[in-house]
Amino acid sequence: MPMEFPPVGLFYIRYRYKIGENGEWTDWFTSELQYFTGYITITHNSTLEPVYVDYYAIDILGNKEETHHDVFINEAKPGPPIQ
């Protein structure tokens, strides 16, 4: 029977992002120590360009998972031009 280990619990999320395909990557940010995060907030002035995000978790024992790569787009369409 394989030995099972209990989850460690607390972890940090490290992430960086860039706005648009030709944007520059930010420095890496580190979240607060936490049990779970449902989201991170990235504010920027563009509503049309995709946001590229790299992120990974590190638990309190120093175990690092693989880096994840995602692209997020704004699903809202801009309104009609003001005349």
C-alpha positions as CSV (number, residue, x, y, z in Angstrom):
1,M,0.0,0.0,0.0
2,P,1.6,3.4,-1.0
3,M,2.2,5.8,1.8
4,E,0.0,8.9,1.7
5,F,1.1,12.3,3.0
6,P,-1.4,14.8,4.3
7,P,-1.6,18.2,2.5
8,V,0.8,20.8,3.9
9,G,-1.9,23.5,3.8
10,L,-0.5,27.0,3.5
11,F,1.1,28.2,0.3
12,Y,2.2,31.3,-1.6
13,I,1.3,32.1,-5.2
14,R,4.0,33.7,-7.3
15,Y,2.9,35.4,-10.5
16,R,3.8,37.8,-13.2
17,Y,1.9,39.2,-16.2
18,K,2.1,41.2,-19.3
19,I,-0.5,43.2,-21.2
20,G,-0.7,42.3,-24.9
21,E,1.4,40.0,-26.9
22,N,4.2,42.6,-27.3
23,G,4.0,43.8,-23.7
24,E,6.8,43.5,-21.1
25,W,6.6,41.0,-18.3
26,T,6.3,42.5,-14.8
27,D,8.6,41.4,-12.0
28,W,7.4,38.4,-10.0
29,F,4.8,39.1,-7.3
30,T,4.2,37.0,-4.2
31,S,0.9,36.6,-2.5
32,E,0.2,36.5,1.2
33,L,0.6,33.1,2.9
34,Q,-2.8,31.5,2.4
35,Y,-4.9,28.3,2.2
36,F,-6.7,29.1,-1.0
37,T,-7.0,31.9,-3.5
38,G,-9.8,32.2,-6.0
39,Y,-8.3,35.0,-7.9
40,I,-5.6,37.7,-8.3
41,T,-6.4,41.2,-9.3
42,I,-4.5,42.8,-12.2
43,T,-5.4,46.3,-13.1
44,H,-4.5,47.9,-16.4
45,N,-5.9,50.6,-18.8
46,S,-6.6,48.4,-21.8
47,T,-9.9,46.6,-22.2
48,L,-9.1,45.0,-25.5
49,E,-5.6,43.4,-25.1
50,P,-5.2,39.9,-23.7
51,V,-3.4,39.5,-20.3
52,Y,-0.7,36.8,-20.2
53,V,-0.1,35.4,-16.8
54,D,2.6,33.0,-15.5
55,Y,2.0,31.6,-12.0
56,Y,2.9,28.8,-9.6
57,A,2.5,27.8,-5.9
58,I,5.1,27.2,-3.2
59,D,4.1,25.5,0.0
60,I,5.5,26.3,3.4
61,L,8.0,23.5,3.1
62,G,9.5,25.1,-0.1
63,N,8.0,22.6,-2.6
64,K,7.4,24.5,-5.9
65,E,4.9,23.3,-8.5
66,E,5.4,23.7,-12.3
67,T,4.8,27.1,-13.8
68,H,1.3,27.6,-15.4
69,H,0.8,29.8,-18.4
70,D,-2.6,31.3,-19.1
71,V,-4.1,34.1,-21.3
72,F,-7.1,36.1,-20.2
73,I,-9.3,38.2,-22.4
74,N,-12.0,40.8,-21.5
75,E,-15.3,39.3,-22.5
76,A,-17.1,42.7,-22.5
77,K,-17.4,44.3,-25.8
78,P,-16.8,48.1,-26.0
79,G,-19.9,50.2,-26.4
80,P,-20.8,52.2,-29.5
81,P,-18.6,55.2,-30.3
82,I,-19.8,58.5,-28.7
83,Q,-20.8,61.0,-31.4
